[in-house]
Amino acid sequence: AADKIVVAGYSAGGMLSLMAAGTNGKPEFEGAGGTPGVSSDVNASIGVYPLASAETAKGLFPQGQATPENIAAASPTSYISAKFAPTIFVHGTSDKTVPLASSLDFFSKLNALGVPTALTAIQGAAHAFDVSALDAVETMAQSIDLFLDRLLVNPKPYPAFGPPPGGRPGGGPRPPG
């Protein structure tokens, strides 16, 4: 459905996923093709160990073209706003290619703006962990499924913290005191 467009990407593809999530409603990113009259807005983004910062975007340019203007235009962080599409990040804690800090920082900025966002950090996983660590892939898949289910498939917020019905875990009245 046109109201359930989800983009996903890994590493440099994760950067593109974040770019799509941050450029909703910006005509300069629409192009001339597509389906007139149908929104191409992204409803959610999945960034798996994405190149999320301006520093990582810098390495994508040919020599001499990494100007501050080009780097800013190619960096998903330049498009962070309250209109950013809901996003989940999946990142290994031992990633030396794209540091976990870039996803943590991006997550924190989106969260501070009230954008629905999630972060799954895979303990000990390096860059491209999904190639060989099947248990980590399972964790990644479950995290993404839960995020998208609660956001798009079966939308519902998590309940606020408070005592369960009956007053305490396991039910029954609260002990005196």
C-alpha positions as a printed NumPy array, in Angstrom:
array([[  0.   ,   0.   ,   0.   ],
       [  1.193,   3.537,  -0.715],
       [  0.948,   4.385,   3.002],
       [  3.269,   1.549,   4.013],
       [  6.472,   2.228,   2.083],
       [  9.505,   0.937,   3.971],
       [ 13.064,   1.333,   2.729],
       [ 16.015,  -0.653,   4.02 ],
       [ 19.716,  -0.658,   3.411],
       [ 22.994,  -1.953,   4.719],
       [ 26.114,   0.233,   5.104],
       [ 26.098,   2.66 ,   2.122],
       [ 22.591,   1.374,   1.321],
       [ 21.63 ,   2.246,   4.898],
       [ 22.767,   5.78 ,   4.161],
       [ 20.422,   5.852,   1.155],
       [ 17.597,   4.496,   3.306],
       [ 18.152,   7.319,   5.796],
       [ 18.296,   9.858,   2.964],
       [ 14.921,   8.655,   1.687],
       [ 13.489,   8.845,   5.207],
       [ 14.714,  12.398,   5.668],
       [ 13.662,  13.848,   2.343],
       [  9.921,  13.166,   2.395],
       [  8.022,  16.042,   0.813],
       [ 11.108,  17.653,  -0.717],
       [ 10.306,  18.178,  -4.422],
       [ 13.981,  18.299,  -5.448],
       [ 14.203,  14.59 ,  -4.517],
       [ 11.078,  13.469,  -6.389],
       [ 12.416,  13.207,  -9.93 ],
       [ 10.273,  13.217, -13.068],
       [  9.114,   9.583, -13.186],
       [  6.986,   7.505, -10.901],
       [  3.263,   7.565, -10.421],
       [  1.727,  11.045, -10.563],
       [ -0.747,  11.704,  -7.767],
       [  0.624,   8.946,  -5.526],
       [  2.861,   9.886,  -2.642],
       [  6.367,   8.492,  -2.639],
       [  6.851,   9.398,   1.018],
       [  8.683,   6.809,   3.03 ],
       [  6.741,   5.571,   6.067],
       [  9.657,   3.823,   7.766],
       [ 13.363,   3.293,   7.32 ],
       [ 15.678,   0.446,   8.285],
       [ 19.36 ,   1.322,   8.585],
       [ 21.665,  -1.633,   9.176],
       [ 25.135,  -0.374,  10.164],
       [ 24.422,   2.699,   8.01 ],
       [ 26.898,   5.339,   6.933],
       [ 24.948,   7.873,   8.943],
       [ 27.29 ,  10.774,   9.57 ],
       [ 28.866,  13.511,   7.468],
       [ 32.263,  12.01 ,   8.291],
       [ 31.33 ,   8.664,   6.721],
       [ 29.68 ,  10.4  ,   3.741],
       [ 32.965,  12.197,   3.006],
       [ 34.627,   8.961,   1.863],
       [ 32.068,   8.412,  -0.897],
       [ 33.247,  11.293,  -3.078],
       [ 35.884,  11.177,  -5.815],
       [ 39.034,  13.147,  -5.082],
       [ 38.422,  16.886,  -5.155],
       [ 34.621,  16.642,  -4.875],
       [ 34.353,  16.247,  -1.092],
       [ 33.437,  19.897,  -0.59 ],
       [ 31.597,  20.892,   2.584],
       [ 28.478,  21.612,   0.495],
       [ 28.56 ,  18.204,  -1.243],
       [ 29.214,  16.39 ,   2.027],
       [ 26.304,  18.167,   3.732],
       [ 23.971,  17.437,   0.803],
       [ 24.902,  13.724,   0.864],
       [ 24.725,  13.318,   4.629],
       [ 21.457,  12.014,   6.077],
       [ 22.159,  13.994,   9.256],
       [ 21.502,  17.173,   7.27 ],
       [ 17.87 ,  16.117,   6.913],
       [ 17.094,  15.285,  10.541],
       [ 13.805,  16.916,  11.536],
       [ 10.54 ,  16.046,  13.253],
       [  9.256,  15.042,   9.763],
       [ 11.858,  12.267,   9.441],
       [ 10.237,   8.876,   8.787],
       [ 10.241,   6.432,  11.717],
       [ 13.553,   4.586,  11.704],
       [ 15.167,   1.534,  13.227],
       [ 18.927,   1.16 ,  13.409],
       [ 20.721,  -2.187,  13.719],
       [ 24.429,  -1.983,  14.435],
       [ 27.216,  -4.159,  15.798],
       [ 29.008,  -2.945,  18.911],
       [ 32.401,  -3.954,  17.462],
       [ 31.955,  -2.312,  14.044],
       [ 35.298,  -0.713,  13.122],
       [ 34.173,   0.296,   9.6  ],
       [ 31.19 ,   2.416,  10.687],
       [ 31.317,   3.101,  14.423],
       [ 28.228,   2.333,  16.5  ],
       [ 28.433,   5.936,  17.739],
       [ 27.114,   7.209,  14.392],
       [ 23.873,   5.209,  14.762],
       [ 23.621,   6.088,  18.464],
       [ 23.962,   9.788,  17.684],
       [ 21.417,   9.653,  14.86 ],
       [ 18.996,   7.649,  17.032],
       [ 19.367,  10.168,  19.885],
       [ 18.657,  13.129,  17.606],
       [ 15.535,  11.518,  16.123],
       [ 14.312,  10.406,  19.54 ],
       [ 14.757,  13.925,  20.944],
       [ 12.507,  15.238,  18.143],
       [  9.8  ,  12.677,  18.926],
       [ 10.368,  10.624,  15.779],
       [  9.496,   6.959,  16.416],
       [ 12.866,   5.253,  16.418],
       [ 14.549,   2.133,  17.737],
       [ 18.088,   0.849,  18.011],
       [ 19.252,  -2.737,  18.242],
       [ 22.923,  -3.068,  19.14 ],
       [ 24.321,  -6.527,  18.458],
       [ 26.931,  -7.203,  21.148],
       [ 30.362,  -8.004,  19.734],
       [ 29.263,  -7.879,  16.097],
       [ 31.492,  -6.277,  13.475],
       [ 30.519,  -4.568,  10.219],
       [ 28.596,  -6.882,   7.864],
       [ 27.887,  -9.305,  10.726],
       [ 24.834, -10.569,   8.866],
       [ 27.033, -12.447,   6.382],
       [ 28.056, -15.096,   8.894],
       [ 26.36 , -14.645,  12.281],
       [ 22.96 , -16.318,  11.881],
       [ 22.001, -15.791,  15.525],
       [ 22.587, -12.052,  15.117],
       [ 20.539, -12.076,  11.91 ],
       [ 17.66 , -13.653,  13.828],
       [ 17.874, -10.922,  16.483],
       [ 17.984,  -8.283,  13.755],
       [ 14.936,  -9.754,  12.003],
       [ 12.935,  -9.951,  15.228],
       [ 13.774,  -6.341,  16.114],
       [ 12.747,  -5.088,  12.68 ],
       [  9.559,  -7.182,  12.692],
       [  8.528,  -5.835,  16.097],
       [  9.266,  -2.229,  15.098],
       [  7.321,  -2.455,  11.833],
       [  4.452,  -4.428,  13.366],
       [  3.839,  -1.875,  16.111],
       [  4.336,   1.026,  13.716],
       [  2.566,   0.007,  10.477],
       [  0.963,  -3.44 ,  10.587],
       [ -0.786,  -3.428,  13.951],
       [ -0.205,   0.114,  15.239],
       [ -0.273,   0.365,  18.993],
       [  1.802,   2.194,  21.553],
       [  3.498,   0.478,  24.42 ],
       [  1.554,   0.92 ,  27.649],
       [  2.83 ,   3.462,  30.142],
       [  4.751,   2.183,  33.136],
       [  2.596,   1.474,  36.135],
       [  1.358,  -1.307,  38.314],
       [ -0.402,  -4.142,  36.542],
       [ -4.077,  -4.814,  37.21 ],
       [ -4.449,  -6.   ,  40.784],
       [ -1.713,  -3.77 ,  42.099],
       [  1.492,  -5.829,  41.832],
       [  3.209,  -8.443,  39.685],
       [  1.328, -11.688,  39.969],
       [ -1.895,  -9.881,  40.843],
       [ -3.54 ,  -9.611,  44.229],
       [ -3.56 ,  -6.754,  46.676],
       [ -0.491,  -4.792,  47.671],
       [  1.134,  -5.902,  50.879],
       [  0.482,  -3.614,  53.867],
       [  3.13 ,  -1.18 ,  54.725]])
